[in-house]
Amino acid sequence: MFALYLRVDEYATNTEIITKDLSQSTQSINMLFKSMGCQFTKPTVADLKRLGLPDSAAETKRALLKVPLEFPKPRGKRRRG
């Protein structure tokens, strides 16, 4: 479902809208987008023009899927005991 959000929004989606739609926390939704290889950045002027967004949209961070994909590094295992 998150891949569809990215595809419809030209691979740069606002996660705040999705969190309201799904009644989930922003942190959990952002973690799912990060696991797909997205980076969270404020859109540049070129991005705004490409996406057809107003200048006011530059203030909010968006989940952006860039090529080549960079997945998050796995965390190191802790020793128990």
Secondary structure as UniProt FT lines:
FT   HELIX           2..8
FT   TURN            9..11
FT   STRAND          12..13
FT   HELIX           15..22
FT   HELIX           26..35
FT   TURN            36..37
FT   STRAND          38..41
FT   HELIX           45..51
FT   HELIX           55..59
FT   STRAND          62..65
//
